[in-house]
Amino acid sequence: MTIVRVPASTANLGPGFDALGMALSITADLGVVGDATPVDDLAGAVDEHHPASVAFAAAGGSGQLWVRSPIPMGRGMGYSGAMRVGGAALAVASRSDDGSAAVAPEHQRILAVAANLEGHADNAAASLYGGVIATDGDRVVRVSTPLEPDVVLWVPPSTTLTAASRTSLPDTVAFSDAAFNVGRTALLVAALAAGDVSLLRAATEDRLHQAVRLAASPLSDAALAAGLAAGAWCGWLSGSGPTVAFLAEPDSGQALAAQLPDDGHVKVVAIDRLGVRCLGSRTDAERE
């Protein structure tokens, strides 16, 4: 029995539109129905239209999948990217006696399947590789950082459809705004690598997409302002929103959460450093 575990993610990190992502310690498990699957897992069976099932089939898998996932849909935490990475990885792992050994050499293929279905690679690459990643859509580099922040997620009750959100963005941007985001993205990658938290607030500023998206989600705009005022190192609209993500001093997440608007709920998590991985059984999954 092979179970694949895959983390949620937050994308863009402010200025890095479609280029930066971060894996989060909220994980989903996927498996094949009938692969010695316990009866109570069958309640999580998904149909062939589910994003995990589509990716599983695209990567050569055969059978029906089950999914156990606390990753919310439509909240900007990379649900579809995680499911597509998990489905493609499960297809690879299920053809081998040692799923973990089989998945690692196939990262590029798994990314290609997931990113093609997603239309962009930032969430998928973060869920696949773990940690903080930079991607151009085809290639991925892990951004090593010594920081171990609390990641605070403020999640409103509303949802956002990524495709619809992207259509609200302008087709062209001013040269000055493009240059601003290039500079901020470079600064953010350097600050994370150096562990320089003093630069993170400026480095996560954006002029390409957040203003438009936050205008459509005033609760998120207010939460972002509240978190920064309460002392977060930095914050951004998570993917297309409406969730807002903050990085904060270790062990300060709950205090920060108490300062955020009460019209959303808060998750305090960490950076997932592992990315997608294979577990040998349901017992292994419950131990992790």
matplotlib code that plots the C-alpha trace (Angstrom):
import matplotlib.pyplot as plt

x = [0.0, 1.4, 0.3, 1.5, 1.6, 1.8, 1.9, -0.2, 1.5, 1.4, 2.4, 3.8, 5.0, 4.1, 6.1, 7.1, 4.1, 4.0, 7.7, 7.9, 6.2, 6.5, 5.3, 3.2, 2.9, -0.7, -0.6, -3.0, -2.7, -3.7, -3.9, -5.5, -8.8, -8.4, -4.7, -5.3, -7.2, -9.1, -12.9, -13.1, -10.8, -13.4, -15.4, -12.6, -12.9, -12.9, -14.1, -12.2, -12.7, -11.0, -7.6, -5.7, -7.4, -6.8, -3.0, -2.8, -4.2, -2.0, 1.1, 0.1, -1.8, -4.8, -7.6, -9.7, -8.1, -9.0, -8.0, -7.8, -7.1, -7.4, -6.2, -9.2, -10.3, -10.5, -8.6, -5.2, -3.4, -2.6, -5.2, -5.3, -1.5, -1.1, -3.7, -2.1, 1.4, 0.1, -1.8, 1.2, 3.5, 1.2, 1.1, 4.9, 5.1, 2.5, 4.5, 7.5, 8.2, 10.0, 7.8, 10.1, 13.1, 10.9, 9.5, 12.7, 14.2, 10.8, 10.4, 10.7, 8.1, 5.7, 6.2, 5.5, 2.2, 1.1, 2.1, 0.6, -2.8, -2.4, -1.3, 1.5, 4.2, 4.6, 2.2, 2.9, 6.7, 6.4, 4.3, 6.7, 10.0, 9.1, 10.6, 10.8, 11.2, 11.8, 10.6, 10.4, 7.7, 10.1, 13.0, 12.9, 15.5, 15.1, 15.8, 17.7, 17.0, 18.1, 14.8, 12.3, 9.3, 5.8, 3.7, 0.3, -2.6, -5.7, -8.5, -11.8, -15.1, -15.1, -13.4, -11.6, -11.5, -7.9, -8.9, -11.5, -9.0, -6.4, -8.8, -9.2, -5.5, -4.3, -2.8, 0.0, 1.8, 4.0, 7.7, 8.3, 6.0, 7.7, 11.1, 9.8, 8.7, 11.9, 13.8, 11.6, 11.7, 15.5, 15.6, 13.2, 15.2, 18.4, 16.9, 15.5, 18.9, 20.7, 18.1, 17.8, 14.3, 14.7, 14.4, 11.3, 8.6, 10.0, 10.9, 7.3, 5.8, 4.1, 2.7, 1.5, -1.4, -2.2, -3.8, -6.4, -7.1, -7.3, -9.7, -12.1, -11.5, -11.6, -11.6, -8.2, -6.9, -7.8, -6.2, -3.0, -2.8, -3.6, -0.9, 1.8, 0.8, 0.9, 4.5, 4.7, 8.0, 6.0, 2.8, 1.2, -2.0, -1.6, -1.8, -4.9, -6.4, -8.5, -6.1, -3.4, 0.0, 2.4, 5.9, 6.6, 9.1, 9.2, 6.6, 4.9, 2.3, -0.5, 0.0, -0.1, -3.2, -5.0, -4.5, -6.1, -9.7, -12.2, -14.2, -11.7, -10.0, -6.3, -3.9, -0.4, 1.9, 5.5, 7.4, 7.2, 10.7, 10.0, 7.6, 5.8, 6.8, 5.7, 4.5, 4.3, 1.0, -1.9, -0.1, 2.9, 0.7, -0.9, 2.5, 3.9]
y = [0.0, 3.4, 6.7, 10.0, 13.0, 16.5, 19.9, 23.0, 26.1, 29.9, 31.5, 34.8, 35.8, 39.4, 40.4, 37.0, 36.6, 33.0, 32.7, 32.2, 29.7, 28.3, 24.9, 24.9, 22.3, 21.5, 18.1, 15.9, 12.1, 10.3, 6.6, 4.2, 2.7, -1.1, -0.9, -2.6, 0.5, 0.4, 0.6, 4.0, 5.5, 4.8, 7.8, 9.9, 8.4, 11.0, 10.8, 11.0, 14.7, 15.5, 17.3, 14.5, 11.9, 13.9, 14.2, 10.6, 9.5, 12.0, 10.5, 7.0, 5.9, 3.6, 3.2, 5.3, 7.6, 8.5, 11.8, 13.0, 16.7, 19.5, 22.0, 24.2, 24.7, 28.2, 29.9, 30.5, 27.7, 25.7, 23.0, 22.2, 22.3, 20.0, 17.5, 17.5, 17.0, 14.3, 12.5, 12.5, 11.4, 8.6, 7.4, 7.2, 5.6, 3.0, 1.5, 0.8, -1.4, 1.5, 4.6, 7.1, 6.0, 6.2, 9.7, 11.6, 11.1, 11.9, 15.4, 17.1, 14.9, 15.3, 19.1, 19.1, 17.2, 19.3, 22.7, 21.9, 21.2, 24.2, 26.7, 28.0, 26.2, 28.2, 26.3, 22.9, 23.4, 24.3, 21.3, 19.1, 20.3, 21.8, 24.8, 28.1, 27.8, 30.0, 28.7, 29.9, 27.3, 24.6, 24.9, 25.0, 26.1, 25.7, 29.0, 27.9, 30.0, 29.8, 31.3, 29.1, 31.5, 31.0, 31.2, 32.8, 32.4, 34.5, 32.8, 34.5, 32.7, 33.7, 31.8, 32.9, 31.2, 31.6, 31.7, 34.4, 36.4, 36.3, 37.7, 40.8, 41.6, 44.1, 42.8, 45.4, 47.1, 50.2, 49.7, 51.3, 48.8, 45.8, 47.1, 47.6, 44.0, 42.6, 44.5, 43.4, 39.8, 39.8, 41.5, 38.9, 35.9, 37.5, 38.4, 34.9, 33.4, 35.7, 35.4, 39.2, 39.8, 43.6, 43.5, 41.2, 43.8, 46.0, 42.9, 41.6, 44.7, 44.4, 46.6, 43.9, 42.1, 42.6, 46.0, 44.7, 41.6, 43.3, 45.8, 42.9, 41.5, 44.4, 41.9, 40.6, 44.1, 44.9, 41.7, 42.4, 45.9, 44.6, 41.9, 44.2, 46.8, 44.0, 43.2, 40.5, 40.5, 40.7, 39.7, 39.0, 37.9, 34.1, 33.3, 34.9, 35.1, 35.6, 34.1, 36.4, 35.0, 36.4, 35.5, 36.2, 35.5, 31.9, 31.2, 34.6, 33.3, 32.9, 36.4, 37.8, 35.7, 37.4, 40.8, 39.8, 40.5, 38.1, 37.8, 35.1, 32.2, 31.8, 28.9, 29.0, 26.7, 26.3, 26.0, 22.4, 21.4, 18.0, 18.5, 15.4, 12.1, 8.5, 6.7, 2.9, 2.5, 4.2, 3.6, 5.4, 8.3, 8.5, 8.5, 11.4]
z = [0.0, -1.0, 0.5, -0.9, 1.5, -0.1, 1.5, 0.9, -0.4, -0.6, -3.9, -5.1, -1.7, -2.7, -5.7, -7.2, -9.4, -10.7, -9.7, -5.9, -3.6, -0.1, 1.1, 4.3, 7.0, 6.2, 4.5, 2.5, 2.0, -1.2, -2.1, -4.5, -3.6, -3.4, -2.7, 0.7, 1.6, 4.9, 4.6, 6.3, 3.7, 1.0, 2.3, 0.8, -2.7, -5.4, -9.0, -12.2, -12.5, -9.2, -9.9, -8.2, -10.4, -13.6, -12.7, -11.7, -15.1, -17.0, -15.3, -16.2, -13.1, -13.2, -10.6, -8.3, -5.7, -2.2, -0.6, 3.0, 2.9, 5.5, 2.7, 2.0, -1.5, -3.1, -0.2, -1.8, -0.2, -3.3, -3.0, -6.7, -7.0, -4.1, -5.5, -8.9, -7.5, -5.2, -8.0, -10.4, -7.6, -6.7, -10.3, -10.2, -6.7, -7.4, -10.2, -7.9, -4.9, -3.4, -4.0, -2.2, -4.3, -7.5, -6.9, -6.4, -9.9, -11.4, -9.9, -13.3, -14.9, -11.9, -12.1, -15.9, -15.4, -12.5, -13.9, -17.3, -15.6, -13.3, -15.9, -13.6, -11.6, -8.3, -6.1, -7.7, -7.4, -3.7, -2.9, -4.9, -3.6, -0.2, 1.4, -0.5, -4.3, -7.3, -10.7, -14.3, -15.0, -16.2, -13.8, -10.0, -7.4, -3.7, -1.9, 1.3, 4.3, 7.9, 9.1, 10.9, 11.2, 12.4, 9.3, 10.2, 7.8, 8.1, 6.3, 5.6, 4.9, 1.3, -1.6, -4.7, -8.1, -9.4, -13.0, -12.4, -10.3, -13.0, -15.6, -13.4, -13.8, -16.5, -19.7, -19.5, -16.7, -16.4, -16.9, -13.5, -11.8, -13.6, -12.5, -8.9, -8.7, -10.2, -7.6, -4.7, -5.9, -6.0, -2.6, -1.1, -2.4, -1.0, 2.3, 2.8, 1.9, 4.3, 7.0, 7.1, 8.6, 8.5, 4.7, 4.5, 4.8, 1.9, -0.1, -0.1, -1.5, -4.9, -7.7, -10.2, -8.7, -5.0, -5.2, -7.8, -5.8, -2.4, -3.8, -4.5, -1.0, 1.6, 4.5, 3.3, 2.8, 6.4, 7.7, 5.9, 7.4, 10.9, 10.8, 9.7, 12.3, 14.9, 14.2, 11.5, 9.7, 6.4, 4.8, 1.4, -0.3, -0.5, -4.2, -5.6, -2.0, -0.1, 2.6, 3.8, 4.9, 7.4, 8.5, 12.2, 14.9, 16.1, 18.8, 18.2, 15.9, 18.4, 19.7, 16.2, 15.5, 18.4, 16.7, 13.4, 12.5, 14.0, 10.7, 9.6, 11.3, 11.8, 11.3, 12.7, 10.7, 9.6, 6.4, 5.2, 4.2, 2.8, -0.1, -1.5, 0.1, 0.2, 3.3, 3.4, 5.1, 6.8, 10.2, 8.9, 7.8, 11.3, 13.0, 11.0]

ax = plt.figure().add_subplot(projection="3d")
ax.plot(x, y, z, "-o")
ax.set_aspect("equal")
plt.show()
